[in-house]
Amino acid sequence: MGTISRLLEITQQLSAHVMKGLPKEGREPYIQRVNDLLDQREALLEEIPAHFTEEEKRIGLAILQLNEGFEPELDRQLNEIKRDIMLMNQKKTQSAHYANPYASVSGDGMFFDKKN
C-alpha cells in the first residue's frame, strides 16, 4: 500500500473517530486514540514523495476534503477540553481557599493593638 493510500486510510479513521464526538466520561482513551492517529499521519506526511501520479492527486484531494470536514469539530473539542481544564483548576483553587481561607492573607494593612 502506498504512502498516500495509507494516509487516506488513517485520515478516514481519524475523521470517523472525531465525528463520534467527545465523550463526557472516559475522555482519556478518546484523546489517546486521536493523538495516536495524528502521530501516524504526521509520520506518513514526512514520507510523501515529491511528485504525484494522477491517482495520488485524486487521493490527496479526498484527504483535503476529509480534513476540512473534521478539523472544525476537532478544534471545538480542543476548546471544550481547555475550558473544562480551566474550570477544574478554578474549582480546585476555590476549594482550597474555602478549606483554609487565611492561608494566603498578606500581612499588609494589619493592625496590632499594643497595650502598655
N, C-alpha and C positions, 0 to 999 in steps of 0.2 A: 504494500500500500504506500502510495506516495505521501510526501510531507503535506501537501495541500489537502489531499483527501483525509488524512488523519486529523489535520487542523479543522476541517469541516465537521468531522465526527465529534471531536471534543467540543467545538463551539455549539453544536446541536445539543449535546449533553448539558453543557453549561446553561444554555437558553432554557431548556426544559426544567432544569433544577431551579433556576432563578424565578421562572414564571409560576412555580408552585406556590411561591410566597414565603415570607419569613415566618416561621412558627413562633407562637407566643411562648411555648415551653420547649426546652431541649434545643436551644439555638446552637450550641457548640458543634454537634455533628453537621448541622446545616452549613455553618460558616466554614468548618474544616473542609467539607466537600467543595465548596465554592473556591476556597484557596487552592486546593489540590488541582482542580480543573484549570484555574488561572495559571498556576505554575506550569502545568503541562502545555498549555497554549503558549506561554512565554518561551519555553524551551523549543517548541516547534517553530515559532516565529523567527528564531535565530538561525534555523536550518533552511529557511525558504531560499530557493535558488534565485539568482538574479534575473533570469529570463524565464518567461512563462509560455506554455503552449496555449492554444485556444481553449482546451478543456480546463486547464488550470485557471485561466482568466475567468471562465464561467463559474467555476467553483469559488474563486475569490470574490466575485460579485455576490454569490449566495452567502458567503461568510459575512460580508459587509452588511447585507440586509438583516441577517440574524443579529449582528451586533447592534444595529440601530433599533431593533425590536426589544432587546432585553437590557441594554445599558441604562435607560432611564429608570427602569424598575430596580436595577442593582444600585444605582445612585440613591434612590428613595430608601431602599433597605439600609444602606450605609448611614444615611442621615438619621433614620429611626434608631439604629443601634447607638450612634453617637448621642442622640437625645436621651435614650434610656440610660446610658452610662453617666451622663451629666446629672440626670435626676437621681440616680442611685448615689452618686457622690454627694449631692446636696442633702439627701436624706441621711446619709451617714454622718455628715458634718452636723446637721441639726440634731440628730440623735445623741451624738457625743456632747454637744453643747447642752442639751436638755439633761443629760445624766450628770454633768458636772458644770453648772453654769458659771462658776467662778474660776475655772481653770485658766481662762485667757484674759482675765481682767488685769489691766495695767495699773500701776501704782500712781499714775498721773492724776492730779486733782483730788487725791485723798486728803482727808482732814484728820489729823491726830490730835486728840484733846490731851493737853498736858496739864495735869493738876499738880500744883506745887505744894 
